[in-house]
Amino acid sequence: MIGVCCAYYLAKRGARVTVLERDEIGSGASFGNAGTIAPGHAPMTKPGRVKQALKNMIDPTSPLYIAPRWDPALMKWLWVFRRHCTETHLKASMEALAPLGHDTRELFDQLVDEEALECNYTAEGYYDVFLTEPGLANATNEASLMWTHGYRPMLLPGEELREREPALRRGVRGGIFYPEAATLNPHSFLREMADRMSRLGAAVRIAADVSELLTSAHRVTGVRLRDGEVLTAGTVVLATGAYSLELAASVGYRLPIQAGKGYHRDRNLGAGGTPSLEITCMLGEHSVFCTPMDGFVRYAGTMEFSGLNHEIRRPRLEQLTRAANLYLTGVGDVESRSEWCGLRPCTPDGLPIVGPVPGCEGLFIATGHAMLGLTLGPITGKLVAEMVLDGAPSRNIDALRVNRF
Ligand SMILES: Cc1cc2nc3c(=O)[nH]c(=O)nc-3n(C[C@H](O)[C@H](O)[C@H](O)COP(=O)(O)OP(=O)(O)OC[C@H]3O[C@@H](n4cnc5c(N)ncnc54)[C@H](O)[C@@H]3O)c2cc1C
């Protein structure tokens, strides 16, 4: 998502761009995410998060799970994360992210319209629904913070929610409607964007596994591929998501990123395995999105810190539909059309890392978008293009600077 969006906006402004992708376009976390564009939402670092994580450490089916193991980098990351779970940091994060949310939503509308992207884009918001009063109260608090930044989330009682979404069970107490949100099929979006960026002149090389960033006299000179091939470039944008650590380390930079694994389970509509939803419902207490896409519903979510691997833990995957069954009628036990896990690039302060690398001219980093990488893709791409071509972004994104840790 991030690399494709950077390449699109750079190519659109006439830059000569090559995208290097070791697999295929849209194969990382961006392939199978929940497809929700959620502007104005707070990052992961929220007051009370650490307590919640510690309580959940022994429950492998909880929404936030840290697989117990000895990993000094994870310990350090958690320590810094803990320091950021404060009201003060939440407010500062919202100051940084809320304006980007407004911009990115506009860019999505523009992209889908101007580029005629076929990606099941539905700009009708989503519901965050709750079974418990404490859950609803918490979400109402967060929603009130969004109001101060120009978003208009609405509190809805259970009855009204059921009128709007008849598949919701009677146990649902209420929820929040986020009108500025939208949904799409992320893989279709990326396929379409890759096509449009190629038409703008960007080259794409798949199966190009970058092993090293090359520098000379404090400036980037290109990259080396795993097979030894060297490609020269005056500018390099590192946008390899959760896999960015090794590449940043090749120029002596330690990125504080942990992989936050999430899962999806897709079920075809009409197969008895899934309710027909009007718009996306997020199952608040379980952090599971139920997103209607073209012909299927995607159950997606959970956050697991278990290292940089793609091992699917069945109980966590199954928890997606088990949770859905608590909130929605019609969630049957049928075969899934797809089961998947992906790695979110998570920073310990919850904010993305976007900007030039000090001391290495021509090198830019754009990663660490955690749960908001789809949402913030277009605005990240646009701002990176501005930094590369104009020397500065049109928005103040100092809070996202590379050397803040
Ligand atoms: C279950 C789940 C649900 C989510 N739901 C949402 C949502 O609803 N809304 C939202 O905004 N966000 C959501 N996210 C988060 C979002 O998916 C991520 O933040 C986003 O995909 C990160 O994009 P990225 O481009 O940084 O990384 P990735 O999508 O992981 O892309 C990195 C790319 O770099 C390539 N690469 C890696 N190493 C190399 C190398 N050495 N050489 C060449 N290429 C390389 C990879 O193959 C990959 O294609 C969700 C994530 C998950 C897992």
The ligand as an SDF file (V2000), in Angstrom:
LIG
                    3D

 53 58  0  0  0  0  0  0  0  0999 V2000
   -5.7420   -8.3190    9.6670 C   0  0  0  0  0  0  0  0  0  0  0  0
   -5.3950   -6.8950    9.3370 C   0  0  0  0  0  0  0  0  0  0  0  0
   -6.3910   -5.9650    9.1860 C   0  0  0  0  0  0  0  0  0  0  0  0
   -6.0880   -4.6330    8.8980 C   0  0  0  0  0  0  0  0  0  0  0  0
   -7.0860   -3.7700    8.6450 N   0  0  0  0  0  0  0  0  0  0  0  0
   -6.8250   -2.4910    8.2910 C   0  0  0  0  0  0  0  0  0  0  0  0
   -7.8600   -1.5970    7.9670 C   0  0  0  0  0  0  0  0  0  0  0  0
   -9.0230   -1.9620    7.9450 O   0  0  0  0  0  0  0  0  0  0  0  0
   -7.5350   -0.3130    7.6780 N   0  0  0  0  0  0  0  0  0  0  0  0
   -6.2500    0.1300    7.6690 C   0  0  0  0  0  0  0  0  0  0  0  0
   -6.0150    1.3130    7.4330 O   0  0  0  0  0  0  0  0  0  0  0  0
   -5.2150   -0.7290    7.9210 N   0  0  0  0  0  0  0  0  0  0  0  0
   -5.4730   -2.0150    8.2340 C   0  0  0  0  0  0  0  0  0  0  0  0
   -4.4600   -2.8810    8.4950 N   0  0  0  0  0  0  0  0  0  0  0  0
   -3.0800   -2.3820    8.4840 C   0  0  0  0  0  0  0  0  0  0  0  0
   -2.5360   -2.2910    7.0790 C   0  0  0  0  0  0  0  0  0  0  0  0
   -2.8260   -3.4740    6.3750 O   0  0  0  0  0  0  0  0  0  0  0  0
   -1.0250   -2.0450    7.1340 C   0  0  0  0  0  0  0  0  0  0  0  0
   -0.7370   -0.9270    7.9360 O   0  0  0  0  0  0  0  0  0  0  0  0
   -0.4940   -1.7990    5.7420 C   0  0  0  0  0  0  0  0  0  0  0  0
   -0.8450   -2.8550    4.8980 O   0  0  0  0  0  0  0  0  0  0  0  0
    1.0170   -1.6180    5.7460 C   0  0  0  0  0  0  0  0  0  0  0  0
    1.3830   -1.3690    4.4190 O   0  0  0  0  0  0  0  0  0  0  0  0
    2.8820   -1.3590    3.9720 P   0  0  0  0  0  0  0  0  0  0  0  0
    2.9130   -1.0340    2.5430 O   0  0  0  0  0  0  0  0  0  0  0  0
    3.6820   -0.5450    4.9200 O   0  0  0  0  0  0  0  0  0  0  0  0
    3.4000   -2.8780    4.2150 O   0  0  0  0  0  0  0  0  0  0  0  0
    3.0600   -4.2130    3.4130 P   0  0  0  0  0  0  0  0  0  0  0  0
    1.6740   -4.2080    2.9210 O   0  0  0  0  0  0  0  0  0  0  0  0
    3.4560   -5.3540    4.2890 O   0  0  0  0  0  0  0  0  0  0  0  0
    3.9830   -4.1240    2.1560 O   0  0  0  0  0  0  0  0  0  0  0  0
    5.3640   -4.3020    2.2040 C   0  0  0  0  0  0  0  0  0  0  0  0
    5.7900   -4.8370    0.8580 C   0  0  0  0  0  0  0  0  0  0  0  0
    7.2310   -4.8520    0.8130 O   0  0  0  0  0  0  0  0  0  0  0  0
    7.6210   -6.0530    0.1830 C   0  0  0  0  0  0  0  0  0  0  0  0
    8.9900   -6.3510    0.6470 N   0  0  0  0  0  0  0  0  0  0  0  0
    9.3600   -6.6630    1.8930 C   0  0  0  0  0  0  0  0  0  0  0  0
   10.6900   -6.8350    1.9610 N   0  0  0  0  0  0  0  0  0  0  0  0
   11.1670   -6.6330    0.7090 C   0  0  0  0  0  0  0  0  0  0  0  0
   12.4660   -6.6680    0.1510 C   0  0  0  0  0  0  0  0  0  0  0  0
   13.5550   -6.9610    0.9010 N   0  0  0  0  0  0  0  0  0  0  0  0
   12.6090   -6.4000   -1.1650 N   0  0  0  0  0  0  0  0  0  0  0  0
   11.5150   -6.0940   -1.9390 C   0  0  0  0  0  0  0  0  0  0  0  0
   10.2550   -6.0530   -1.4470 N   0  0  0  0  0  0  0  0  0  0  0  0
   10.0830   -6.3180   -0.1300 C   0  0  0  0  0  0  0  0  0  0  0  0
    6.6040   -7.0830    0.6550 C   0  0  0  0  0  0  0  0  0  0  0  0
    6.5750   -8.2110   -0.1870 O   0  0  0  0  0  0  0  0  0  0  0  0
    5.3300   -6.2670    0.6220 C   0  0  0  0  0  0  0  0  0  0  0  0
    4.6820   -6.3440   -0.6230 O   0  0  0  0  0  0  0  0  0  0  0  0
   -4.7220   -4.2240    8.7870 C   0  0  0  0  0  0  0  0  0  0  0  0
   -3.7170   -5.1700    8.9160 C   0  0  0  0  0  0  0  0  0  0  0  0
   -4.0170   -6.4980    9.1930 C   0  0  0  0  0  0  0  0  0  0  0  0
   -2.9120   -7.5030    9.2920 C   0  0  0  0  0  0  0  0  0  0  0  0
  1  2  1  0
  2  3  1  0
  2 52  2  0
  3  4  2  0
  4  5  1  0
  4 50  1  0
  5  6  2  0
  6  7  1  0
  6 13  1  0
  7  8  2  0
  7  9  1  0
  9 10  1  0
 10 11  2  0
 10 12  1  0
 12 13  2  0
 13 14  1  0
 14 15  1  0
 14 50  1  0
 15 16  1  0
 16 17  1  0
 16 18  1  0
 18 19  1  0
 18 20  1  0
 20 21  1  0
 20 22  1  0
 22 23  1  0
 23 24  1  0
 24 25  2  0
 24 26  1  0
 24 27  1  0
 27 28  1  0
 28 29  2  0
 28 30  1  0
 28 31  1  0
 31 32  1  0
 32 33  1  0
 33 34  1  0
 33 48  1  0
 34 35  1  0
 35 36  1  0
 35 46  1  0
 36 37  1  0
 36 45  1  0
 37 38  2  0
 38 39  1  0
 39 40  1  0
 39 45  2  0
 40 41  1  0
 40 42  2  0
 42 43  1  0
 43 44  2  0
 44 45  1  0
 46 47  1  0
 46 48  1  0
 48 49  1  0
 50 51  2  0
 51 52  1  0
 52 53  1  0
M  END
$$$$
